[in-house]
Amino acid sequence: MQNFLIQLPRNLKRLLLISIDVISIWIAFWLALMIRLDDFFWIKDGYTLTKASPDQLYNTFLIITSVTIPILILFRLYRSITRYISIETYIKILQATLISVLISTLIIYYINHPIPKSALLLYFIILTVFMFISRFMAKSYLLSRTKLFRKKILIFGLDQPSIHLANILKNDHEVKPVGFISNNNIDKKTTVSELPVYMSYDIENIVKKKNIHEILIIPTESPTELSNIINSLESCEAKLRKVPNINLVAKGNIKINDFKKIDIEDLLGRDSVKPDPYLLKSCVEKKIVMITGAGGSIGSELSRQIINLKPKKIILVELSEFFLYEIDNELNDINKKENMDVTIKSYLGSVTDQDFVQSIFEYDNIDTVYHAAAYKHVPLVEHNPISAIKTNIIGTNILAQHAYKTNVENFVLISSDKAVRPTNIMGATKRFTEIILQALQDVVEDLPTKKCRTKFCMVRFGNVLDTSGSVVPLFKKQIEKGGPVTVTDARVIRYFMTIKEAAELVIQAGSLSKGGDVFLLEMGEPVSILELAKKIIKLSGHEIKTPEKPDVGIEIVFTGLRAGEKLYEELLIGDNVNKTVHPYIMSSNEEKLSYDEILEFITKFDKLSLMTPLDEVHKILYQSVKGYIPYKDNVVDIASTKK
C-alpha cells in the first residue's frame, strides 16, 4: 500500500489530499457546533441553539469548504511532498486555517446565518489540529517502512548550516541524522536540535557503537581547515562525504544525492592558490593563442580556461585525432553556450613536423604559445628515449625557432620538477628544452627591440592531481579492482597541485615573464605517497589490509623504485629565487648554454635513431644537461648524491 501511494501520479495525490481536507473541514465544523451545543445533533434536524435551519447549515458547510480549499492551494500546501514536510509546512497550515476562518466568518455574518462565534473559534482549533494530524500520520505511515533501512549519519560541526542540514535530513527516507561532531570540549554531553553532540577525539568508538555509516562535512572557506577535519576523522570506519554547495542547505533544497565523496584535492593540506585576474588576461584576452598538446590533461584544461578569458582565436595542436576531436567539440560547445565569438582552429599533427609547424605560424599571426606537447611518463620514456628526444627536444626547438622568427610575443613551456638534477631521460629532455629557450632568449636580447620582442619562459610543475600518469587515477583503478595498491617505496614524497592551479600558473607565467624565467608555484609541504594511498583507500570506503586483519580490506604492496625514479623531487637547481607580483609564484634564472652550443647538441640529437645504442643516448644527454647522471638501472635516490 505504501509503494502504491508513493507511486501515484502527482495530480492524484493532490486530489486525494484535498478530499481528506474536505472531510476534515466538515467533521471539524460539525464537532465545533456539537461542542458548543453540548449535545449530539443531526444536520438535517437543524441547530436548536440558534434556530439555524438545515439549509443554512448546509450552506455554511459549503461556504467554509469553498473558502478553505482555495486558500490551502494558495499557500501551496498541496505541492509539498508529504514524506518531506517540515515545521514550515505546519506554520503554513496554521496561517491558512486562520485566514480561511476569518474570511468564512465575515461571509457567514454578512448573509445573516445564525452560527455562534464561539463555534467558529472552536472550528478553527479543531480544523488546525485535524490538518496537523492528517499530515503527520500520512508522513509517519509513508516513512515507517523506509525508516528501518535508513543509514545512520553524523554531521561535523555545530554552526547554523550544520544544524539546518540535520533538520532537513530528519525527513529524508534514506539517511537518519543521529548526532553532531564537535572539536570543542564545551559542547561535550550537550544536545542540539534534539540530537546529541559527540567529541571528535572519541569518534572512532562512537562510529562503532552507533553503527554510523557516513559522516557529512560542510566545507569551510579554508581548504586547509577541511583537510584538518578529514585528517581528524581518518581513523574511523565511516565514509566521509561533503556538501558541495552551502547554498543548497540554506535554501532547504539539499538531497542525499547532492553529497559528494571527498576529493583528493581536499587532502592537499593547503589552500588552493588564487590566480591574479590581470595576469590571467594579459597574454590571452583579444589575442591569438596557440596550445600544443591541446588534447592532453594539461592542454585541455588550458584550453577550457583560455576560451573563458575571451581570446580572439584559439589554435589547437594535437597528435591524437580522438583527443583533438574531444577538445574541439568541447570548446565549440562552450563557444555556443556562452554566446562567444572566439575562432577555434584545430590542427592534427606533430610538433616534430617542420613543415606542419611552419605552415601554422605563417598562416596565423600568433601572439602567445603554450607548449604542453611532450612525452612525460618516466618509465615509458626510459624504454623509448628516441621518441622522447624527438618530441620533447626537437619538437620544442622547432616551435621555439618559428616563434622567434614570426615575432610571437610570449612562449611558455610546460616543464617538470624532474628537470631538476634529472635521474631519468624524461627529466633530462625537459631540462634541455628549458636550456633551448634560455639560449634563444639571449639571442633575442642581443637584437634591436623592434626586430624581435619574443619572451620565452618555462613553468615547472610538481605532480598534477588526476592527470594521465598521476598516481591518483592509478590508485583509484587498483582499488576498484579490489587491490592491491602499489607504492614504489614507503619513503617517496611528492609535491602536488590541482590541474586548475597548474593551468592558471601556465597562463599567468606569460604575463609575468621578463624573458628566460623559470616559474614555479609555492605548493606547501610535500605529501607522502604511502599516506596518500592510505587516505584514498579510506575515502573509497575500504579498510587497509594489515597483519592483524589479513582477510579484510585493500592491501598495499611495495614494488621498489622504478627506472629513473627519485625518492623526492625538487623544483630549483640553484638558490637564485626571486619573488614576483604574485605572492605564491616564484621565478628563477639558472645556468644555461650558449646558443652555438645548443645548435651543436641539437644536431647530435637530430642524428639519433632507433639503432643508436642506449649508452650513446645517455652520453649526449650527460654532456648537454648538467647534473644528469644515468645510474645503473637508472634508479637513484637523489638524496644520496648530495652527501
SELUM-268040 format. One line per 4 residues: their letters; for each residue z, x, y of C-alpha. Coordinates in nm, 3 decimals, decimal comma, always signed. Layout:
N
A	Z/X/Y  ...
END
This chain:
643
MQNF	+0,000/+0,000/+0,000  +0,083/+0,285/+0,238  -0,253/+0,452/+0,184  -0,426/+0,115/+0,222
LIQL	-0,263/+0,057/+0,562  -0,325/+0,414/+0,681  -0,692/+0,397/+0,584  -0,759/+0,061/+0,754
PRNL	-1,014/+0,074/+1,039  -0,851/+0,126/+1,380  -0,952/-0,222/+1,507  -0,798/-0,396/+1,204
KRLL	-0,476/-0,200/+1,253  -0,458/-0,317/+1,615  -0,529/-0,676/+1,516  -0,251/-0,662/+1,255
LISI	-0,002/-0,525/+1,509  -0,100/-0,789/+1,766  -0,044/-1,060/+1,503  +0,303/-0,922/+1,427
DVIS	+0,383/-0,916/+1,801  +0,269/-1,279/+1,845  +0,501/-1,386/+1,564  +0,783/-1,177/+1,718
IWIA	+0,729/-1,344/+2,059  +0,753/-1,697/+1,910  +1,059/-1,622/+1,695  +1,234/-1,436/+1,983
FWLA	+1,183/-1,728/+2,223  +1,291/-1,986/+1,961  +1,605/-1,782/+1,881  +1,686/-1,745/+2,252
LMIR	+1,668/-2,124/+2,300  +1,890/-2,187/+1,994  +2,150/-1,930/+2,106  +2,159/-2,096/+2,449
LDDF	+2,189/-2,441/+2,285  +2,440/-2,310/+2,032  +2,270/-2,522/+1,769  +1,964/-2,530/+1,547
FWIK	+1,666/-2,740/+1,652  +1,301/-2,800/+1,571  +1,047/-2,762/+1,845  +0,886/-3,096/+1,751
DGYT	+1,214/-3,266/+1,839  +1,227/-3,126/+2,195  +1,505/-2,932/+2,366  +1,806/-3,158/+2,421
LTKA	+1,991/-2,921/+2,659  +1,736/-2,958/+2,941  +1,537/-3,256/+2,806  +1,225/-3,036/+2,765
SPDQ	+0,960/-3,222/+2,569  +0,781/-3,073/+2,262  +0,462/-3,043/+2,472  +0,647/-2,845/+2,738
LYNT	+0,794/-2,616/+2,472  +0,455/-2,557/+2,306  +0,307/-2,495/+2,650  +0,582/-2,240/+2,725
FLII	+0,519/-2,063/+2,395  +0,150/-2,038/+2,488  +0,232/-1,902/+2,837  +0,465/-1,624/+2,722
TSVT	+0,219/-1,521/+2,450  -0,078/-1,520/+2,689  +0,118/-1,309/+2,937  +0,289/-1,063/+2,699
IPIL	-0,002/-0,957/+2,476  -0,236/-0,853/+2,765  +0,049/-0,655/+2,925  +0,115/-0,476/+2,597
ILFR	-0,257/-0,396/+2,583  -0,249/-0,278/+2,944  +0,034/-0,039/+2,856  -0,189/+0,098/+2,574
LYRS	+0,072/+0,016/+2,313  -0,195/-0,073/+2,060  -0,360/+0,268/+2,094  -0,054/+0,461/+1,980
ITRY	-0,072/+0,575/+1,618  +0,229/+0,404/+1,458  +0,320/+0,706/+1,243  +0,349/+0,928/+1,551
ISIE	+0,518/+0,703/+1,808  +0,792/+0,873/+2,009  +1,057/+0,790/+2,267  +0,783/+0,749/+2,528
TYIK	+0,645/+0,457/+2,326  +0,982/+0,279/+2,326  +1,012/+0,327/+2,701  +0,669/+0,167/+2,745
ILQA	+0,778/-0,129/+2,528  +1,084/-0,184/+2,747  +0,873/-0,172/+3,064  +0,607/-0,403/+2,922
TLIS	+0,850/-0,669/+2,795  +1,042/-0,668/+3,124  +0,726/-0,720/+3,330  +0,595/-0,987/+3,091
VLIS	+0,923/-1,184/+3,104  +0,933/-1,170/+3,486  +0,573/-1,296/+3,515  +0,633/-1,564/+3,248
TLII	+0,947/-1,683/+3,431  +0,756/-1,723/+3,758  +0,481/-1,924/+3,587  +0,728/-2,145/+3,394
YYIN	+0,923/-2,236/+3,704  +0,608/-2,280/+3,909  +0,492/-2,554/+3,671  +0,847/-2,701/+3,656
HPIP	+0,916/-2,661/+3,283  +1,290/-2,711/+3,224  +1,366/-2,383/+3,047  +1,709/-2,224/+3,116
KSAL	+1,703/-1,889/+3,297  +1,969/-1,758/+3,061  +1,740/-1,839/+2,768  +1,466/-1,630/+2,925
LLYF	+1,709/-1,339/+2,967  +1,810/-1,372/+2,601  +1,440/-1,387/+2,511  +1,378/-1,053/+2,692
IILT	+1,660/-0,883/+2,499  +1,561/-1,027/+2,159  +1,187/-0,958/+2,206  +1,253/-0,596/+2,307
VFMF	+1,476/-0,545/+2,003  +1,218/-0,709/+1,774  +0,942/-0,485/+1,902  +1,159/-0,176/+1,868
ISRF	+1,249/-0,271/+1,512  +0,892/-0,359/+1,409  +0,757/-0,024/+1,525  +1,046/+0,173/+1,381
MAKS	+1,018/+0,001/+1,042  +0,639/+0,047/+1,034  +0,675/+0,416/+1,119  +0,951/+0,467/+0,861
YLLS	+0,752/+0,289/+0,591  +0,431/+0,481/+0,656  +0,613/+0,815/+0,667  +0,855/+0,751/+0,379
RTKL	+0,614/+0,889/+0,119  +0,496/+1,190/+0,318  +0,849/+1,292/+0,420  +0,917/+1,401/+0,064
FRKK	+0,638/+1,657/+0,087  +0,684/+1,780/+0,446  +0,710/+2,156/+0,484  +1,029/+2,281/+0,646
ILIF	+0,977/+2,491/+0,959  +1,184/+2,678/+1,215  +1,086/+2,725/+1,579  +1,156/+3,054/+1,754
GLDQ	+1,314/+3,018/+2,098  +1,518/+2,766/+2,294  +1,303/+2,725/+2,603  +1,162/+2,389/+2,711
PSIH	+0,826/+2,427/+2,533  +1,005/+2,508/+2,205  +1,230/+2,202/+2,235  +0,934/+1,983/+2,331
LANI	+0,740/+2,117/+2,032  +1,027/+2,029/+1,798  +1,042/+1,672/+1,931  +0,668/+1,629/+1,879
LKND	+0,675/+1,767/+1,525  +0,963/+1,540/+1,421  +0,696/+1,271/+1,391  +0,447/+1,488/+1,203
HEVK	+0,376/+1,390/+0,842  +0,305/+1,748/+0,727  +0,593/+1,954/+0,869  +0,961/+1,897/+0,938
PVGF	+1,147/+2,100/+1,204  +1,491/+2,193/+1,068  +1,617/+2,421/+1,345  +1,563/+2,682/+1,614
ISNN	+1,593/+3,063/+1,607  +1,767/+3,248/+1,889  +1,844/+3,612/+1,973  +2,135/+3,516/+2,198
NIDK	+2,484/+3,503/+2,043  +2,584/+3,240/+2,300  +2,366/+2,992/+2,108  +2,544/+3,054/+1,777
KTTV	+2,662/+2,735/+1,599  +2,509/+2,509/+1,863  +2,261/+2,223/+1,827  +1,965/+2,140/+2,048
SELP	+1,774/+1,813/+2,024  +1,985/+1,730/+1,716  +1,869/+2,047/+1,538  +2,088/+2,349/+1,457
VYMS	+2,034/+2,690/+1,617  +2,026/+2,993/+1,386  +2,065/+3,359/+1,477  +1,764/+3,586/+1,427
YDIE	+1,975/+3,854/+1,255  +2,061/+3,603/+0,980  +1,713/+3,459/+0,947  +1,638/+3,612/+0,606
NIVK	+1,931/+3,425/+0,449  +1,851/+3,102/+0,636  +1,489/+3,105/+0,516  +1,601/+3,138/+0,152
KKNI	+1,888/+2,890/+0,180  +1,693/+2,619/+0,362  +1,365/+2,684/+0,175  +1,177/+2,741/+0,503
HEIL	+0,801/+2,751/+0,464  +0,692/+2,859/+0,813  +0,828/+2,990/+1,143  +0,645/+2,882/+1,458
IIPT	+0,629/+3,105/+1,764  +0,518/+3,006/+2,113  +0,363/+3,325/+2,256  +0,514/+3,463/+2,573
ESPT	+0,317/+3,612/+2,861  +0,404/+3,958/+2,731  +0,229/+4,068/+2,408  +0,499/+4,335/+2,376
ELSN	+0,765/+4,066/+2,355  +0,557/+3,877/+2,098  +0,526/+4,194/+1,890  +0,905/+4,244/+1,907
IINS	+0,961/+3,885/+1,790  +0,725/+3,934/+1,497  +0,898/+4,258/+1,402  +1,240/+4,087/+1,409
LESC	+1,113/+3,823/+1,165  +0,922/+4,062/+0,940  +1,187/+4,076/+0,666  +1,191/+3,700/+0,596
EAKL	+0,961/+3,539/+0,340  +0,838/+3,251/+0,559  +0,487/+3,254/+0,704  +0,462/+3,322/+1,076
RKVP	+0,231/+3,114/+1,291  +0,183/+3,084/+1,666  +0,095/+2,807/+1,908  -0,239/+2,909/+2,061
NINL	-0,207/+2,714/+2,386  +0,121/+2,622/+2,550  -0,060/+2,351/+2,750  -0,111/+2,157/+2,427
VAKG	+0,266/+2,144/+2,387  +0,318/+2,037/+2,749  +0,068/+1,752/+2,707  +0,209/+1,649/+2,370
NIKI	-0,130/+1,692/+2,204  -0,027/+1,957/+1,954  -0,109/+1,915/+1,584  -0,022/+2,130/+1,285
NDFK	-0,389/+2,230/+1,256  -0,369/+2,383/+1,605  -0,129/+2,652/+1,488  -0,284/+2,991/+1,414
KIDI	-0,193/+3,285/+1,198  -0,051/+3,587/+1,377  -0,346/+3,806/+1,473  -0,347/+4,178/+1,409
EDLL	-0,381/+4,221/+1,788  -0,032/+4,073/+1,816  +0,105/+4,374/+1,629  -0,018/+4,642/+1,870
GRDS	+0,325/+4,662/+2,026  +0,192/+4,685/+2,382  +0,047/+4,461/+2,647  -0,331/+4,443/+2,649
VKPD	-0,489/+4,644/+2,928  -0,623/+4,418/+3,202  -0,961/+4,509/+3,349  -1,037/+4,554/+3,717
PYLL	-1,283/+4,275/+3,815  -1,462/+4,501/+4,066  -1,507/+4,781/+3,814  -1,649/+4,533/+3,563
KSCV	-1,913/+4,401/+3,802  -2,010/+4,719/+3,983  -2,264/+4,850/+3,729  -2,373/+4,514/+3,592
EKKI	-2,399/+4,234/+3,847  -2,761/+4,172/+3,953  -2,870/+4,488/+3,767  -3,094/+4,562/+3,469
VMIT	-2,867/+4,667/+3,184  -2,967/+4,826/+2,854  -2,742/+4,814/+2,546  -2,829/+5,019/+2,238
GAGG	-2,680/+4,923/+1,903  -2,654/+4,576/+2,056  -2,602/+4,403/+1,724  -2,307/+4,615/+1,612
SIGS	-1,938/+4,534/+1,657  -1,902/+4,710/+1,994  -2,259/+4,650/+2,110  -2,243/+4,275/+2,051
ELSR	-1,907/+4,244/+2,231  -2,052/+4,445/+2,521  -2,349/+4,208/+2,531  -2,125/+3,899/+2,542
QIIN	-1,912/+4,035/+2,823  -2,207/+4,169/+3,022  -2,401/+3,841/+3,024  -2,096/+3,671/+3,177
LKPK	-2,100/+3,931/+3,457  -2,440/+3,794/+3,566  -2,683/+4,086/+3,536  -3,043/+4,044/+3,642
KIIL	-3,169/+4,138/+3,296  -3,020/+4,244/+2,961  -3,221/+4,473/+2,734  -3,102/+4,469/+2,373
VELS	-3,200/+4,758/+2,145  -3,114/+4,733/+1,776  -3,241/+4,883/+1,450  -3,133/+4,589/+1,230
EFFL	-3,358/+4,283/+1,253  -3,081/+4,049/+1,137  -2,821/+4,177/+1,385  -3,074/+4,169/+1,670
YEID	-3,167/+3,812/+1,581  -2,800/+3,710/+1,578  -2,704/+3,859/+1,916  -3,030/+3,747/+2,079
NELN	-2,965/+3,388/+1,969  -2,602/+3,403/+2,083  -2,687/+3,535/+2,430  -2,964/+3,281/+2,478
DINK	-2,720/+3,003/+2,383  -2,471/+3,133/+2,643  -2,750/+3,159/+2,899  -2,849/+2,797/+2,841
KENM	-2,498/+2,654/+2,810  -2,369/+2,822/+3,127  -2,691/+2,744/+3,315  -2,751/+3,114/+3,386
DVTI	-3,077/+3,274/+3,482  -3,040/+3,608/+3,301  -3,354/+3,754/+3,147  -3,292/+3,869/+2,790
KSYL	-3,531/+4,113/+2,621  -3,480/+4,227/+2,263  -3,636/+4,542/+2,119  -3,636/+4,612/+1,746
GSVT	-3,646/+4,985/+1,678  -3,464/+5,317/+1,655  -3,335/+5,533/+1,938  -3,479/+5,830/+1,746
DQDF	-3,832/+5,698/+1,806  -3,953/+5,889/+2,113  -4,250/+5,659/+2,188  -4,041/+5,344/+2,137
VQSI	-3,768/+5,461/+2,378  -4,020/+5,589/+2,633  -4,203/+5,256/+2,643  -3,879/+5,069/+2,720
FEYD	-3,777/+5,300/+3,006  -4,128/+5,298/+3,155  -4,166/+4,921/+3,136  -3,819/+4,822/+3,258
NIDT	-3,662/+4,966/+3,571  -3,322/+5,015/+3,408  -3,009/+5,058/+3,622  -2,738/+5,104/+3,358
VYHA	-2,740/+5,218/+2,994  -2,455/+5,153/+2,749  -2,529/+5,364/+2,444  -2,349/+5,223/+2,138
AAYK	-2,607/+5,301/+1,868  -2,462/+5,552/+1,621  -2,358/+5,619/+1,265  -1,980/+5,628/+1,269
HVPL	-1,839/+5,572/+0,918  -1,681/+5,908/+0,833  -1,718/+5,920/+0,451  -2,076/+5,785/+0,461
VEHN	-2,177/+6,034/+0,727  -2,029/+6,320/+0,523  -2,273/+6,230/+0,248  -2,563/+6,157/+0,484
PISA	-2,540/+6,431/+0,750  -2,910/+6,444/+0,839  -2,928/+6,073/+0,920  -2,620/+6,107/+1,139
IKTN	-2,757/+6,412/+1,322  -3,094/+6,242/+1,382  -2,935/+5,923/+1,518  -2,622/+6,048/+1,690
IIGT	-2,757/+6,375/+1,835  -3,137/+6,350/+1,855  -3,129/+5,979/+1,945  -2,877/+6,032/+2,222
NILA	-3,077/+6,323/+2,361  -3,396/+6,113/+2,368  -3,220/+5,831/+2,553  -3,046/+6,065/+2,798
QHAY	-3,369/+6,253/+2,878  -3,553/+5,931/+2,959  -3,259/+5,801/+3,164  -3,270/+6,126/+3,362
KTNV	-3,649/+6,113/+3,407  -3,652/+5,748/+3,521  -3,353/+5,794/+3,753  -3,120/+5,548/+3,579
ENFV	-2,803/+5,503/+3,787  -2,543/+5,507/+3,509  -2,548/+5,622/+3,147  -2,234/+5,552/+2,941
LISS	-2,199/+5,700/+2,591  -1,960/+5,546/+2,342  -1,790/+5,840/+2,171  -1,491/+5,866/+1,939
DKAV	-1,147/+6,022/+1,912  -1,291/+6,201/+1,608  -1,493/+6,416/+1,853  -1,173/+6,600/+1,944
RPTN	-1,141/+6,915/+1,731  -1,360/+6,748/+1,468  -1,297/+6,794/+1,099  -1,592/+6,584/+0,987
IMGA	-1,965/+6,564/+1,054  -1,941/+6,231/+1,237  -1,688/+6,375/+1,483  -1,893/+6,691/+1,529
TKRF	-2,211/+6,495/+1,607  -2,021/+6,280/+1,856  -1,876/+6,584/+2,028  -2,221/+6,740/+2,060
TEII	-2,359/+6,420/+2,215  -2,082/+6,449/+2,475  -2,188/+6,808/+2,545  -2,552/+6,696/+2,586
LQAL	-2,454/+6,455/+2,863  -2,225/+6,707/+3,032  -2,507/+6,966/+3,039  -2,755/+6,711/+3,171
QDVV	-2,509/+6,619/+3,443  -2,504/+6,982/+3,555  -2,884/+6,968/+3,579  -2,866/+6,651/+3,789
EDLP	-2,611/+6,803/+4,026  -2,835/+7,105/+4,085  -3,115/+6,874/+4,205  -3,150/+6,717/+4,551
TKKC	-2,973/+6,380/+4,571  -3,293/+6,193/+4,645  -3,463/+6,329/+4,333  -3,206/+6,213/+4,075
RTKF	-2,891/+6,006/+4,103  -2,803/+5,956/+3,733  -2,434/+5,972/+3,642  -2,363/+6,050/+3,278
CMVR	-2,024/+5,976/+3,132  -1,865/+5,904/+2,797  -1,584/+5,691/+2,659  -1,359/+5,797/+2,371
FGNV	-1,219/+5,520/+2,156  -0,930/+5,510/+1,921  -0,968/+5,272/+1,629  -1,104/+4,935/+1,736
LDTS	-0,949/+4,640/+1,554  -1,169/+4,418/+1,338  -1,487/+4,622/+1,383  -1,706/+4,729/+1,095
GSVV	-1,544/+5,024/+0,921  -1,197/+4,940/+1,056  -0,908/+4,931/+0,809  -0,808/+4,579/+0,911
PLFK	-1,106/+4,390/+0,761  -1,077/+4,614/+0,453  -0,709/+4,530/+0,408  -0,776/+4,158/+0,451
KQIE	-1,055/+4,164/+0,193  -0,834/+4,352/-0,054  -0,552/+4,101/-0,003  -0,789/+3,806/-0,059
KGGP	-0,882/+3,960/-0,395  -0,515/+3,994/-0,490  -0,488/+4,367/-0,415  -0,427/+4,646/-0,438
VTVT	-0,432/+4,751/-0,072  -0,545/+5,112/-0,043  -0,388/+5,355/+0,206  -0,508/+5,715/+0,208
DARV	-0,175/+5,875/+0,298  +0,169/+5,743/+0,393  +0,176/+5,977/+0,696  -0,152/+5,865/+0,856
IRYF	-0,116/+5,727/+1,210  -0,385/+5,595/+1,443  -0,429/+5,467/+1,798  -0,559/+5,111/+1,812
MTIK	-0,729/+4,899/+2,074  -0,877/+4,550/+2,065  -1,252/+4,506/+2,069  -1,219/+4,326/+2,403
EAAE	-1,036/+4,626/+2,551  -1,298/+4,862/+2,409  -1,588/+4,675/+2,568  -1,409/+4,645/+2,902
LVIQ	-1,335/+5,018/+2,900  -1,703/+5,096/+2,842  -1,820/+4,866/+3,123  -1,564/+4,998/+3,371
AGSL	-1,640/+5,362/+3,285  -1,980/+5,342/+3,454  -1,816/+5,225/+3,775  -1,550/+5,499/+3,764
SKGG	-1,789/+5,780/+3,677  -1,849/+6,067/+3,914  -2,071/+6,238/+3,656  -1,981/+6,429/+3,340
DVFL	-1,650/+6,249/+3,293  -1,480/+6,167/+2,964  -1,284/+5,841/+2,989  -1,007/+5,718/+2,762
LEMG	-0,760/+5,434/+2,755  -0,382/+5,461/+2,756  -0,308/+5,299/+2,419  +0,066/+5,339/+2,388
EPVS	+0,217/+5,479/+2,070  +0,011/+5,540/+1,755  +0,052/+5,296/+1,467  +0,143/+5,388/+1,109
ILEL	-0,139/+5,271/+0,880  +0,112/+5,214/+0,599  +0,327/+4,992/+0,821  +0,014/+4,812/+0,939
AKKI	-0,084/+4,741/+0,578  +0,264/+4,604/+0,505  +0,253/+4,373/+0,807  -0,092/+4,238/+0,722
IKLS	+0,027/+4,163/+0,365  +0,333/+3,982/+0,500  +0,134/+3,788/+0,760  -0,106/+3,678/+0,487
GHEI	+0,186/+3,504/+0,317  +0,236/+3,757/+0,036  +0,516/+3,983/-0,077  +0,477/+4,358/-0,128
KTPE	+0,498/+4,471/-0,489  +0,792/+4,707/-0,543  +0,955/+4,875/-0,843  +1,226/+4,608/-0,822
KPDV	+0,959/+4,330/-0,825  +0,673/+4,474/-1,032  +0,523/+4,135/-1,119  +0,524/+3,984/-0,769
GIEI	+0,311/+4,042/-0,458  +0,039/+4,281/-0,344  +0,051/+4,646/-0,448  -0,008/+4,932/-0,202
VFTG	-0,187/+5,229/-0,358  -0,222/+5,576/-0,201  -0,569/+5,724/-0,258  -0,548/+6,057/-0,074
LRAG	-0,721/+6,163/+0,246  -1,096/+6,109/+0,244  -1,357/+6,370/+0,324  -1,313/+6,481/+0,684
EKLY	-1,010/+6,260/+0,749  -0,714/+6,373/+0,962  -0,354/+6,263/+0,936  -0,367/+6,176/+1,302
EELL	-0,633/+6,158/+1,574  -0,635/+6,298/+1,929  -0,811/+6,184/+2,243  -0,814/+6,502/+2,452
IGDN	-0,944/+6,852/+2,389  -0,761/+7,019/+2,677  -0,490/+6,937/+2,929  -0,725/+6,867/+3,221
VNKT	-0,643/+6,497/+3,259  -0,693/+6,304/+3,580  -0,586/+5,960/+3,692  -0,842/+5,704/+3,804
VHPY	-0,813/+5,399/+4,027  -0,732/+5,203/+3,712  -0,371/+5,276/+3,607  -0,449/+5,273/+3,232
IMSS	-0,781/+5,459/+3,231  -0,776/+5,840/+3,240  -1,058/+6,088/+3,284  -1,105/+6,445/+3,170
NEEK	-1,354/+6,725/+3,231  -1,385/+6,952/+2,930  -1,557/+7,268/+2,811  -1,935/+7,246/+2,787
LSYD	-2,251/+7,442/+2,715  -2,537/+7,527/+2,947  -2,847/+7,312/+2,937  -3,051/+7,601/+2,792
EILE	-2,802/+7,639/+2,506  -2,822/+7,265/+2,443  -3,201/+7,282/+2,414  -3,175/+7,567/+2,163
FITK	-2,939/+7,369/+1,942  -3,148/+7,052/+1,977  -3,444/+7,249/+1,842  -3,235/+7,362/+1,545
FDKL	-3,108/+7,011/+1,477  -3,460/+6,873/+1,503  -3,580/+7,108/+1,228  -3,316/+6,994/+0,978
SLMT	-3,438/+6,785/+0,687  -3,303/+6,628/+0,369  -3,392/+6,953/+0,194  -3,167/+7,160/+0,422
PLDE	-2,860/+7,295/+0,235  -2,529/+7,142/+0,345  -2,391/+7,486/+0,430  -2,673/+7,531/+0,683
VHKI	-2,590/+7,196/+0,844  -2,223/+7,296/+0,866  -2,321/+7,631/+1,015  -2,526/+7,484/+1,301
LYQS	-2,255/+7,228/+1,378  -1,993/+7,504/+1,370  -2,198/+7,712/+1,617  -2,267/+7,422/+1,852
VKGY	-1,931/+7,243/+1,851  -1,623/+7,446/+1,939  -1,329/+7,357/+1,716  -1,535/+7,217/+1,428
IPYK	-1,423/+7,376/+1,100  -1,570/+7,235/+0,780  -1,278/+7,293/+0,544  -1,312/+7,286/+0,169
DNVV	-1,391/+6,929/+0,061  -1,381/+6,852/+0,435  -1,024/+6,724/+0,404  -0,788/+6,861/+0,665
DIAS	-0,453/+6,796/+0,828  -0,529/+6,880/+1,192  -0,158/+6,946/+1,250  -0,179/+7,250/+1,025
TKK	-0,449/+7,408/+1,243  -0,218/+7,406/+1,547  +0,055/+7,617/+1,391
END
